Amino acid sequence: MTAYEEADVKPQRTLTTGVTESKALRRAYGAFATGVTVVTVGGDTPHGMTANSFASVSLDPPLLLVCVNRTAMMHGFLGDMGEFGVSVLRSGQESVARYFADARRPLGAEQFDRVDWLPGSSTGVPLITGALAHFECAVWGSYDGGDHTIFVGRLLSAQRRPDDEALLFMSGRFGQLQRQIGDAA
């Protein structure tokens, strides 16, 4: 008896990636809920981008990663600037996520005129006000990730807002966890 039979689950057809399968692959990846962040760079041409490819990497040294499509404007900025920020959005900040995902928003400093932000204490990069957590990083390394580059940042500062829920993204939709009465905070 196979594991599928034991669990009374029928195996799905194997997904083969390719040009014609990219939508199916995106749907399959979408089954994994992620947090939502805004990655930012400062300097003369500040820029922000919504990203859900974010993860902690190491505690010693403190490292995190963001994955950025090679065709995104942010890709060039991260390679050139050397420092970046990550604002982990809280529930209620879906409009901020949508704004920084919209290619029609203004570019440069003007794109930050429509959101509340503060300069990071270590780097001066724009950080989204009210976010669940803020991280400031120096680019530690970058690695080939197919159509993306994996940027690893060494943590320079971190702040966490207490007692709030993260904005989540799954199956093409935003959401949040539903706490049950009696759940630990």
Backbone torsions as a table, in degrees:
resi	resn	phi	psi	omega
1	MET	NA	133.6	-179.7
2	THR	-85.0	166.9	177.3
3	ALA	-60.5	-35.3	178.8
4	TYR	-64.8	-40.9	-180.0
5	GLU	-68.4	-39.1	178.9
6	GLU	-61.7	-39.4	-178.7
7	ALA	-87.8	0.4	-178.2
8	ASP	56.4	41.0	178.3
9	VAL	-121.1	131.1	178.5
10	LYS	-86.1	136.8	179.5
11	PRO	-66.7	143.2	176.4
12	GLN	-86.1	160.1	178.1
13	ARG	-64.9	148.3	-179.9
14	THR	-69.2	134.2	-179.5
15	LEU	-89.8	121.7	176.0
16	THR	-104.2	124.3	-178.1
17	THR	-79.2	149.4	178.7
18	GLY	172.8	177.4	-177.3
19	VAL	-56.3	-42.2	-177.0
20	THR	-78.3	-13.8	-177.2
21	GLU	-103.4	3.2	-173.1
22	SER	-62.5	-36.3	178.2
23	LYS	-67.3	-40.7	177.8
24	ALA	-65.0	-39.6	178.6
25	LEU	-65.8	-41.8	177.6
26	ARG	-60.6	-41.5	177.5
27	ARG	-63.5	-40.8	179.1
28	ALA	-65.6	-44.5	176.4
29	TYR	-60.7	-34.6	-178.0
30	GLY	-66.6	-10.5	177.3
31	ALA	-71.6	-13.3	180.0
32	PHE	-98.9	116.7	179.1
33	ALA	-70.6	137.7	178.0
34	THR	-129.6	160.9	168.7
35	GLY	-76.1	170.5	-179.4
36	VAL	-122.9	132.1	-179.2
37	THR	-127.3	163.3	165.7
38	VAL	-118.6	120.0	177.3
39	VAL	-93.4	134.8	-175.9
40	THR	-135.0	152.6	169.2
41	VAL	-127.9	155.1	-179.4
42	GLY	-108.3	-139.3	180.0
43	GLY	82.9	-160.4	-177.6
44	ASP	-67.5	-26.8	179.8
45	THR	-127.9	77.6	179.6
46	PRO	-63.2	150.5	-177.2
47	HIS	-150.0	148.2	176.9
48	GLY	-133.0	155.1	-178.2
49	MET	-152.6	133.1	173.5
50	THR	-72.6	135.3	179.5
51	ALA	-145.7	140.0	172.2
52	ASN	-115.7	0.8	173.7
53	SER	-91.9	83.9	-175.9
54	PHE	-142.0	138.6	177.8
55	ALA	-159.3	153.3	170.1
56	SER	-75.7	148.1	-178.3
57	VAL	-116.9	-47.8	-172.0
58	SER	-151.9	147.0	173.2
59	LEU	-91.4	-28.7	-178.0
60	ASP	-139.6	97.2	1.7
61	PRO	-75.5	159.5	-179.9
62	PRO	-72.3	112.4	-177.5
63	LEU	-130.6	147.5	171.3
64	LEU	-136.5	168.5	179.0
65	LEU	-133.4	151.7	169.0
66	VAL	-132.9	143.9	177.9
67	CYS	-110.2	130.6	-175.2
68	VAL	-129.2	130.0	177.0
69	ASN	-59.0	137.7	-178.2
70	ARG	-62.1	-22.2	-179.4
71	THR	-90.3	-7.5	-178.9
72	ALA	-75.3	145.4	176.2
73	MET	-56.9	-37.2	-178.5
74	MET	-58.2	-30.7	-178.3
75	HIS	-56.0	-49.4	179.1
76	GLY	-66.4	-38.9	179.8
77	PHE	-63.5	-44.9	-179.2
78	LEU	-63.8	-38.7	178.2
79	GLY	-66.1	-32.5	-176.1
80	ASP	-89.9	-36.9	-168.9
81	MET	-77.6	-40.3	-179.7
82	GLY	86.2	-15.3	178.4
83	GLU	-136.6	147.8	178.1
84	PHE	-152.1	164.9	176.6
85	GLY	-121.9	156.1	174.7
86	VAL	-132.6	123.8	174.0
87	SER	-108.9	115.7	177.6
88	VAL	-82.8	113.8	-173.9
89	LEU	-73.6	144.9	177.8
90	ARG	-96.2	164.9	174.9
91	SER	-56.9	144.2	-176.4
92	GLY	94.5	-5.2	179.8
93	GLN	-110.6	26.6	177.7
94	GLU	-58.1	-37.9	-179.3
95	SER	-63.2	-34.0	177.0
96	VAL	-67.5	-44.1	178.1
97	ALA	-59.9	-46.1	180.0
98	ARG	-64.8	-38.8	-179.5
99	TYR	-61.7	-48.0	-177.9
100	PHE	-78.0	-5.4	173.3
101	ALA	-95.0	-9.5	-175.4
102	ASP	-86.7	115.0	-179.5
103	ALA	-66.5	-13.2	-179.3
104	ARG	-86.8	-5.0	-179.1
105	ARG	-67.3	158.0	177.8
106	PRO	-61.8	159.2	178.5
107	LEU	-105.4	168.2	178.9
108	GLY	69.1	-156.0	-176.4
109	ALA	-60.0	-29.3	-177.8
110	GLU	-60.7	-28.2	-179.2
111	GLN	-67.3	-17.4	178.8
112	PHE	-92.7	-1.8	177.8
113	ASP	-67.9	-23.9	-174.8
114	ARG	-98.2	2.4	178.0
115	VAL	-131.9	152.6	174.5
116	ASP	-80.9	130.8	-180.0
117	TRP	-147.9	165.4	176.2
118	LEU	-138.3	150.8	178.9
119	PRO	-76.2	137.6	177.5
120	GLY	-61.9	142.3	-176.2
121	SER	-69.6	-24.7	-178.6
122	SER	-96.7	-33.9	-172.7
123	THR	-122.6	-18.8	-175.4
124	GLY	81.0	-0.3	179.0
125	VAL	-63.6	147.5	177.3
126	PRO	-65.5	131.6	174.9
127	LEU	-122.3	137.0	-173.9
128	ILE	-72.9	122.6	178.9
129	THR	-63.5	139.0	177.8
130	GLY	82.7	0.1	178.9
131	ALA	-65.0	157.6	-179.0
132	LEU	-67.1	-36.3	178.4
133	ALA	-151.8	152.6	175.2
134	HIS	-125.9	137.8	174.2
135	PHE	-130.0	136.6	171.2
136	GLU	-116.6	135.9	-172.8
137	CYS	-137.7	154.2	165.6
138	ALA	-103.5	136.7	179.1
139	VAL	-61.6	122.9	-177.1
140	TRP	-99.6	-31.3	179.4
141	GLY	-173.5	162.1	174.9
142	SER	-138.6	144.6	-171.6
143	TYR	-137.9	145.3	178.3
144	ASP	-63.7	130.5	176.5
145	GLY	-134.6	48.3	-179.4
146	GLY	70.8	-121.3	179.8
147	ASP	-80.7	1.2	176.8
148	HIS	-120.6	162.9	167.7
149	THR	-113.9	137.1	177.3
150	ILE	-93.7	110.9	178.4
151	PHE	-97.4	122.3	176.9
152	VAL	-101.8	129.3	-179.9
153	GLY	-113.7	138.3	172.8
154	ARG	-88.8	126.2	-174.4
155	LEU	-65.5	130.4	174.4
156	LEU	-106.1	-32.7	176.1
157	SER	-156.6	155.3	178.1
158	ALA	-149.7	136.6	174.2
159	GLN	-134.8	143.9	179.4
160	ARG	-126.0	129.2	175.8
161	ARG	-82.7	126.2	-177.5
162	PRO	-78.5	156.7	168.2
163	ASP	55.1	53.4	174.0
164	ASP	-146.4	164.9	-178.8
165	GLU	-104.6	149.4	178.5
166	ALA	-81.4	148.7	168.9
167	LEU	-77.2	131.4	-178.8
168	LEU	-115.2	158.8	176.7
169	PHE	-134.3	127.4	179.7
170	MET	-155.9	137.2	177.7
171	SER	52.7	38.8	176.5
172	GLY	77.2	10.8	-177.9
173	ARG	-130.4	151.0	173.5
174	PHE	-87.7	152.3	177.6
175	GLY	-168.3	-167.8	177.6
176	GLN	-153.6	162.0	176.6
177	LEU	-69.5	148.1	174.1
178	GLN	-102.0	110.8	178.2
179	ARG	-75.6	141.0	175.7
180	GLN	-94.0	150.0	176.6
181	ILE	-58.2	131.2	-179.6
182	GLY	93.6	-7.8	176.3
183	ASP	-64.4	147.1	175.9
184	ALA	-70.3	143.8	179.4
185	ALA	-78.7	NA	NA
